[in-house]
């Protein structure tokens, strides 16, 4: 994600201001309210439906809007939708859009735009796949109304359409949404609070957004991702600074207003800075150790179970530098401690603590015969890099023949898509992490799936898990759904699609002179004043 240092970070605020004033037509910026943020990555892909990366998701929230949105208490609220109704048999949903919605080019938002956008989204998203499978039809009734007819009742229609994280069902004009889901869009017209300034975009350095004069906020106060997205600044600039120490210096000097993802070992010093505040979202993040289910030894469930006993979550999170108060101790919940779906069911391997002897025993039962295990070790980001090194050390402790292969994160992303054997350019284990929004239920958690080649890298095949996930999605009764959640988690601990190496909180740092910043785990810039 990081490949080029921004020269901006080397200048103090007075020098930078002088540069702006000497910049010709850009000199008007000194009279504007501008928020400058160090993003967590370099924006390279503009299509949040085709690509699920968080930096592209964040870009999506700046320029697009959604039909429904999640508030700070996790409730799904209408956003672009004004009203909706559900038939008595719970098979027909009718949605009416708010009056006055416009695209950033001034054209009115139509129901047909939303129909096309939903269809493109559900072709790419894991939750969308469940909804699409149950849909009999999705049609525009008139310019402001569209109807979804289901084959059978589906308990997650509103939750699916209001999915808060990747892939987010952002609404786009019909002409854009008709783009093949496997091809990237080139037109960034949206109906969100900001407009993307494509003419000022410098990949590897700078992204610019300006206030959208055609945006119509809701009347309710901003609350999480829901409510009135009132823009109180003229311009937002993302300045990409890949070197964390350079980024920290620019932020501490006051040259930057927001530091989206400061590395963990900066947290203590940032907490002591009276000019800085830290925003910690409720759920935090979950670390993932992902084994490759296609090749030995991890094509055997017992070998994957061995990884459960090998992992000590405290060891991983300490290695990444997180202070104790930013860690969740011995988290056995596959769907995030603190979420409505949290349970310890089946998690004795986690709650019982690390057991290397048990890990060695399970490897032996799996028939492990010293095959090379290729661990992809990134140089960055810090959390994934630290986790990979801990795994390498512990695999060696349980007698595994480890080949630790170093690479940058961009290279790792390409490498993990390969299905070749570990001896021929493939891999055995990689590490990543996900925000709570993408983990907190069986249907949004893409790495929980068992769809084989149709799933994300790692490719486990588990028809029983898929049947349980569909049953969970269809079940509208919360008590019954909770029972299915426990069945799913017990199945996950049997088959081990991935190992949770720890739940942690990755705070966002911002200057104390910013008011109204929304603490939701996504760097949205509406409601913020400076």
VENZI-V774992 format. One record per run of one state. SS is the DSSP state (H for helix, E for strand, C for the rest). FROM is the first residue (numbers start at 1). LEN is the number of residues. If there is no record, write none. Layout:
SS|FROM|LEN, SS|FROM|LEN
This chain:
C|1|6, H|7|4, C|11|2, H|13|9, C|22|2, H|24|8, C|32|2, E|34|5, C|39|15, H|54|10, C|64|2, E|66|1, C|67|1, E|68|3, C|71|5, E|76|3, C|79|2, E|81|6, C|87|5, E|92|6, C|98|4, E|102|1, C|103|5, E|108|1, C|109|2, H|111|12, C|123|3, H|126|9, E|135|8, C|143|2, E|145|6, C|151|6, H|157|5, C|162|8, E|170|1, C|171|3, H|174|4, C|178|16, E|194|3, C|197|1, H|198|3, C|201|1, E|202|1, C|203|3, E|206|6, C|212|11, E|223|1, C|224|2, E|226|1, C|227|8, E|235|5, C|240|4, H|244|9, C|253|5, E|258|2, C|260|4, H|264|8, C|272|4, E|276|4, C|280|5, E|285|7, C|292|9, H|301|10, C|311|2, H|313|7, C|320|4, H|324|3, E|327|2, C|329|19, H|348|4, C|352|4, H|356|10, C|366|6, E|372|7, C|379|3, H|382|16, C|398|3, E|401|7, C|408|1, H|409|7, C|416|6, H|422|3, C|425|4, E|429|7, H|436|3, C|439|7, H|446|3, C|449|2, E|451|1, H|452|3, C|455|6, E|461|1, C|462|1, H|463|12, C|475|3, H|478|18, C|496|3, E|499|6, C|505|3, E|508|4, C|512|3, E|515|1, C|516|13, E|529|1, C|530|1
